Amino acid sequence: MTLNLRSTTALCVALSLCALLAVPTNFPGLGGDARLTLVVFVLATCAWIGTSIDDTYIALGAGLALTVTGVISSDTLFGTLGDATVWLLICAFVLAAAVSRTGLAGRAAVFLVSGARTVRQLVHLTTAALVVTAFAVPATSGRAALALPVFLALAKVLADRKRLVVMLALLFPTVILLSAVATLIGAGAHLITVSVLWETTGQHIGFTQWLLLGLPLAVASSHLAAELVLLTTTRRADRRGPVRITPEQIQQHSEQPVTGPWSQAEKRCTLLLATVIVLWCSEPLHRVPPALVALIGAVIASSPALGTVRLKDALKTVPWSLLLFMAATMAMGVALADSGAARWLVSGLPTNESPVLFLTVVIAVSTAAHLLLQSRSARSSVLVPLVVAASVGVGVNPVAAALASTAAAGFCHTLPASAKPVTLFAQIPGTPTYTPRDLLRLSAFLAPLTAALVLLFAVAVWPLLGVSLTR
């Protein structure tokens, strides 16, 4: 669908729905605030789908419209910027800037990748390394930027084996996107999900609980996807040849030392990062909120005596546009819940459906949503409030439903423009990379595989970890 056709279709849909909502006699069970909320919600969603206007601008406009019309208060709109999850993400980016400055990523790559002796070992060791980066770098685009130099070094070493280079180009964004579910800071969509759950149900998911639920899914989906990328991109002859990657070869393409004695900055940064992660994971023991731990870590990482990066330089890496987007969409979620609009939207759903069938539909819709909404955060902003409201009506645990929707929305591999990491690795001058046809071939197998895996975890694994399927 071209942009003009998509814009025209979205505009027609938006105007039609708004016209229906504007007639007081239509939908008699819908209050005034709920009508206004739905009008803003419809216009914002159609703008996200059908226009090239910046997603953050649309979200801020929607939040402003809801405030001006009195659906939410100005305190609610501005208060979302002070939410703990927003501070967690800011501080996580400061920590990530400190890690990137030291060159620890290159040392980690050498430690893992140089041990590979076969193509399959190289693929799965790379996958393991990319999963680990979810703990150090927030947001998938940041991890993609950190991993790109490592990929370029591998591509130079394997320059005479073009199919392997193309396979690695596809492997990196695939694993980065699917492994984001491992941690709460893996994607802005996760923080939106947590906020919606807290605002609508009063249930809080902390860093430790998300880690317990998300890490096993991230590991399983990443390694299954890695095997799928390997099988769909290479031939048996490509996989049969040996692989030998030395630290010296990687060093040729790294500005920081990847071997030899560690510098004091590297030692301090490693100790700090390990301490922060341990404190995050042990939150139930010490009760210190993850955002406060992250703030302490960020202050130390940017301090003149112990830090490895200046605060003003670290703050330049923070995606302020994403934070504003998150804050505005949180306000939209509050409006949907408090006005009764979300409850009305799902009130017509049958309440006697099986929980497994309900989750299957939720996961299928969330998996396919990237074809319309390219922003992962926008998908969660639209879907999670509705999923939570609907799950209450059918007797499904809202936490399980919200997590399943968010995890399934992590699949966004169909088109080069579906996600920033996919776009980044699809356009690398001078390096062989994948084509849209390669993405479509992979997606044909990967979409049903990841959807089935999320359903399996929601039904069989998460209940063992404390999140039941039903209420």
Buried (B, 14 or more C-beta within 10 A) or exposed (E): EEEEEBBEBBBEBBEEBBEEBEEEEEBEEBEEBBBBBBBBBBBBBBBBBBBEEEBBBBBBBBBBBBBEBEBBEEEBBEBBBEBBBBBBBBBBBBBBBBBBBBBBBBBBBBBBBBEBEEBBBBBBBBBBBBBEBBBBBBBBBBBBBBBBBBBBBBBBBBEEBEBBBBBBBBBBBBBBBBBBBBBBBBBBBBBBBBBBBBBBBEEEBBBBBBBBBBBBBBBBBBBBBBBBBBBBBBEEEBBEEEBEBEBEBBBEBBEBBBBEEBBEBBEBBBEBBEBBBEBBBBBEEEEEBBBBBBBBBBBBBBEEEBBBBBBEEBBEBBBEBBBBBBBBBBBBBBBBBBBBBBBBBBBEEEEEBEBEEBBBBBBBBBBBBBEBBBBBBBBBBBBBBBBBBBBBBBBBBBBBBBBBBBBBBBBBBBBBEBBBBBBBBBEBEEBBBBEEEBBEBBBEBBBEBBBEBBBEBBBEBBBEEEBEBEE
